Amino acid sequence: MSSQAYSRRRSYLRGSGSDESSDTGSEEYQATPVDTSQSAFEIPGALSRSRARNTCSIPALLVSLARSGIPGPRDLKVLNLTERGMQIGKGAQFTVFKSHPRAGGLTGRGYADLEGLAVKRVNMKVFRENGVDMTEGDNYQLHLRNLELEIVALCHSEIRNHRNVARLIAWGRDYIDSQTPVPALFVELAECSLDEFLQRDSAWHIKHHLALDVASGLEVLHKHHIVHGDMKPENVLVFKINDPKVRFVAKLSDFGLCTDLLGSVKNIDVYSYAGTNQWNAPELQKRDMFEKLTGIKFEPPLMFKFDAYSFGLVLLSIFCCGGKIPLSSFGEPTARIEAAETLIRQEELPSSLKSRLYDTVPQLLDSAPSKRPKLSPLLLKTQELSSHIDWIKAQKTTPGEQFKPGQAVPELNQDASFWARLNINVVKDIMASTSFSHANMNRMTPNLEPEILFGPALRLSAQPEPGYLQHTHGLMEIAASRQYVPAQAIYGQFLKAHDRSLPSLAVLRGWEQRALETGSCLPSTYLSKEEAEVARELFRRNGGHCGKDFLSLENKFGAAYDFSTLRKFTPAKDLVIKVDLEGNTIMHVLAGFGKVPELSQILKTSRGTLLNARNDNGETVLYKACQAGQMTSLRLFRDLEVDLADFATTKEGMIALHWLFMFKDADIAEACRYLAGENSKYINKQMAPDSNSSGKNHFTVLHYPFELPYGTPLHWAAASRNFVAMRVLLENGADINALCSNQHPHSTPLSLAVHFGDVEVASFLLAQGANPHVVDIKNRTLLHQISYRLPEIHGSIPKQWHYWIRHGSWEEHKYHMSKMVDLLLHAGVKLDTIARCRPPHTALTTAASAGVYDSGAITALLQTGADVSAINHTGEDNALISWCGITPERLDYPVAYTEVMKRFAEVTEDLDYATYLSQTALHVVAALDTSIEQFESSVSTLCSQNPPPNINRKDCHGNSPLLISLMGVFDVMRRASLLLDHGADIHVVNESGENFLGILTKNASVMDEGSAASIRAMLLRIGQPLEHSWKTLEDSSSTALWNSCIFARPKTLNMLLKLGLKTRLNAIRSRNEKQTALDMALDYGEASRIAHMLKLSDYRKPAESEPLDKDHHLFDDKQGGPERAKEAYWAFPTVIKTLQDHGAKRAWELDPQYDCENIDQPADYDMNDIYNNGFSPSNQPHREHWNVLYELARYKPNYNQSALERAISYYKEDVFRPQIEVLEKWAELKEALQELDGEGWIKSSSKDNLMVNVRWVDGILEEVDPPE
């Protein structure tokens, strides 16, 4: 590849700007000006593992995770590490935890699923500093960068699976409080670190094994151009293994200071090597004098020599110093002599090992970096010793990375698949932490990599919520403007799909050209056929689908690019050296780029032996040629009669024929005849994941459709929409009804085309004889498969993306779906076939099911007369009821909602059909929090039918649509008024005895003033003066009074009292609760007081909790949203005073038989729990505000004694550890608990909630840590 072409391809994929040589016009699309200077996209697979920055953000960390394939996330929000784990280490950057010894799953103290794992959590501050958010602090971002480096170091499969590198199991998030997620890594749990292990009296052969392990681990890191950067015994972990001769194994860990030489050569200097000063090479002690001290200029590869020096010190530490740092004088020029003398004094070492160390260690400690040897276990080779032989055997027999059934393997979590599978809460937290919003998206995104824009857009569509389309389009818009080619390739169709303005033709042509030049399979829309083929040919010339690997090559392998110098290249043995992360050789590169003259020359001199070279994935030179569609290379191999006996990869079972769609149309037939083998024996070769790839069914690619099925070459030809390749494969004997690796009946090429809405491919396959009558075990037909989605068959990409990209606008989508349904019906598929589910469902009810809502399929099926009376599998909903349960904003095409609703209403005979909950379509519409315009449209549509539905029908709880609408969140009164206009009964009462007054007063989304205004408006609708209207509702209005007290609504309460409810002020609510209105206000006021302190306890410093306080986030969630909860918190004393002013009494005052302790009162919480949350009764927040609770509290005469007995009982059950402050103030409890222990020790807890044992001796407090 020419340097110009190479630079051009990288600029496209990195998003660094437009191609100046493009003949489609220089105009670029940008919604608003954005800074594109820091784009850093690399093609998936050619991982740009280290970037030109010293800090990292959460979005950037997610990009690295997307490229690494590390499984995750594991979310620890329910059981966070601080409470349920045990801290086993803490440094400046990370805190390490393991499961608590008393592990018992969700009910125990530890994590059942953390057994054998350690969790490294990033250290961070919870609070804001100088007004700067915690995620913006340099220290936190530096810690994130170190976490990213750990991921980078372990992203390669050979490193991740290596016996002497600590395994990274997964990534996840812990919560140091209820609002703050913190990144964490899950790693295998060690016995201890090497320095701790060596403090024991270990035999020499164990030390030898551990030294060999460290050398082996460093060797694999250096092989992949990674410098450890902090080599010392503390960063080596020791594990016990089940081998009688090699009982322990050492593994490198802590890669937070590593350096990736392959990804950031231009950004490395002598200061880039961090290390620990005592373990660093002498030339690093005075880095500003490096050249003067060493006599050489710094080059990045010298960093391997820095690791080598540290390894020399580690060897001395292992064999001579018991894990401690060797004498400081080893950093001086006499280090080599001192090291040799120290080794000679080790009498326990066998002479052969001592001799080997005597030679090796001084070399490693040489003052000249360039003279230090390359790290390898060979440095410690002693074949005559059994310890070395045993170690070699253990290396061969120790298994690599194993996966539990169902566990995601790395390949499942890469690129588009990573984002589509990512926990939606992670995406929401990322958007919140980076202030994502459509309004400020252009302002805040310049420093973000395009993937962090594209990825969340994909994930938000996979689990759509109201408003997701706005976010999706905003993210895609900026990604496209930032020159992210996968986004540009499809964004034009996104705009069409939702009737948005398209950019200029020049921009669209530029997008399409870049897409085709980088591997898009989509048909050309804006380029001519000739222009499109030129772009596709450039993709092939630049390496096709294997170019992503070759782009990671460095200058020292420049012969791979400058083919004119290849004749000067070194002997053939150098041509099999692995030159990139995937283990490709120069031969792979030449074949992928179609350099036939150079290939021919080398093959002649090597007599063809180099064709057997395979990369780390088992891919041959011929395979790489096919990935790039290089017909010239293929002809050369054919002429050399290369054997096709085994061209499958070792992992996925793919063969070269899978890439048939990559060749030019004119070459496909010729390529197929050669690659299919004798008698076309490879024509139906099926991909299959290896035993470790549990659940993997798709191969990821850069462009849409982002995933290719694990099937036959015909599956790939169909997925890429290459009709020539499909026809040629079928002519050569391909099975048109072949299944994918999972053998699901609906994994045929036809079934997949039907599901993805590809009418042209489906029509072609049916014309060629594909079976349209295939059904699965549940009797689902191809019509069911239009909407029925199984990730193991259809992949992880959201369904609506297929529609938007393949069809475009709603009108175009309806046209395509109508053609698809007609096509299948014409082929003989039955329209209303019932699938054998419980309960059964048809294709229509499948399309209308909750979570599916396939509007295009519904429209097409209704047009053909599908049975609308059938019920589906979501709980006896018919299609109409199911459709009423979706908000338009969550649909693939929101514009479709009204059209489909009208069609359903017109063809549904019984609009009063009800589910097992007695809910009709009107009930479902009333319960849906959609826009008021949509609500009005749906109600009007249903009520305009003849006959109309019964608007006053009650559900199983006695609620009519009117009462349900009053429970809503938005535009409550407008909704109620619309239903009243259509004949709703305003006097309706539900089974709980509540009328509209009771419903409105407990609606937690309505503020107090809104509640009072709504009640007044509803009373006026009765058409009489308020006092007369009230009389018609009086018998069922007590609940409204009680709710006003429970939800602290003073304005509403005053209004109800003035209307006449004062007569019921002291009514007892029920026989069980035995509470009056005043009891309820006191009870719920105490709950609000406690909830506020519980939330504040997560933010210990009052000054730093103030910003959250202002945002209403620290109040009782049971009172409603943040604003309503804050209103209730401050309103309770007013409500209580209003009740007192009107003569309200507590139940025990009205009748002595009632218990004065029938509600929660301050003393119950203040006895101990208040101290656990960092407060005391005197310094609690807003103490004067809550005086009324203390004034009206009443306790039985024996309350103190009963409380003491309860406390002692709880203490004995080990569920109560009194605070030290409580013990000092509650003398009776202290004395009672001291008597329980012979020495007077009490199990207590400190102000920080740390467990501690205490006692008082002569009035002096003694504290000790409790035993584990």
TAMODA-V123604 format. One record per helix or strand of 2 or more residues. SS is the DSSP state (2 for helix, 1 for strand). FROM is the first residue (numbers start at 1). TO is the last residue. If there is no record, write none. Layout:
ss->SS from->FROM to->TO
ss->SS from->FROM to->TO
This chain:
ss->2 from->3 to->14
ss->2 from->58 to->68
ss->1 from->72 to->76
ss->2 from->81 to->84
ss->1 from->85 to->90
ss->1 from->94 to->99
ss->2 from->112 to->114
ss->1 from->117 to->122
ss->2 from->134 to->136
ss->2 from->138 to->153
ss->2 from->157 to->160
ss->1 from->168 to->177
ss->1 from->180 to->188
ss->1 from->192 to->193
ss->2 from->194 to->197
ss->2 from->204 to->223
ss->1 from->226 to->227
ss->2 from->233 to->235
ss->1 from->236 to->240
ss->1 from->248 to->252
ss->1 from->259 to->260
ss->2 from->265 to->267
ss->2 from->270 to->272
ss->2 from->277 to->279
ss->2 from->282 to->284
ss->2 from->287 to->294
ss->2 from->302 to->320
ss->2 from->328 to->331
ss->2 from->335 to->344
ss->2 from->351 to->364
ss->2 from->369 to->371
ss->2 from->377 to->380
ss->2 from->386 to->397
ss->2 from->410 to->413
ss->2 from->415 to->421
ss->2 from->424 to->433
ss->2 from->441 to->444
ss->2 from->451 to->462
ss->2 from->468 to->481
ss->2 from->485 to->497
ss->2 from->505 to->517
ss->2 from->529 to->541
ss->2 from->544 to->550
ss->2 from->555 to->560
ss->2 from->563 to->568
ss->2 from->572 to->576
ss->2 from->586 to->593
ss->2 from->596 to->606
ss->2 from->609 to->612
ss->2 from->621 to->627
ss->2 from->631 to->639
ss->2 from->656 to->662
ss->2 from->665 to->675
ss->2 from->678 to->680
ss->1 from->698 to->700
ss->1 from->707 to->709
ss->2 from->713 to->719
ss->2 from->723 to->731
ss->2 from->749 to->755
ss->2 from->759 to->767
ss->2 from->782 to->785
ss->2 from->791 to->794
ss->2 from->799 to->806
ss->2 from->810 to->826
ss->2 from->843 to->847
ss->2 from->855 to->863
ss->2 from->879 to->884
ss->2 from->888 to->890
ss->2 from->896 to->907
ss->2 from->921 to->927
ss->2 from->932 to->943
ss->2 from->961 to->965
ss->2 from->972 to->981
ss->2 from->996 to->1001
ss->2 from->1008 to->1021
ss->2 from->1026 to->1031
ss->2 from->1034 to->1036
ss->2 from->1038 to->1046
ss->2 from->1050 to->1059
ss->2 from->1061 to->1064
ss->2 from->1077 to->1096
ss->2 from->1102 to->1110
ss->2 from->1117 to->1119
ss->2 from->1122 to->1141
ss->2 from->1147 to->1150
ss->2 from->1162 to->1166
ss->2 from->1169 to->1172
ss->2 from->1184 to->1192
ss->2 from->1199 to->1212
ss->2 from->1220 to->1225
ss->2 from->1227 to->1235
ss->1 from->1242 to->1245
ss->1 from->1251 to->1257
ss->1 from->1260 to->1264
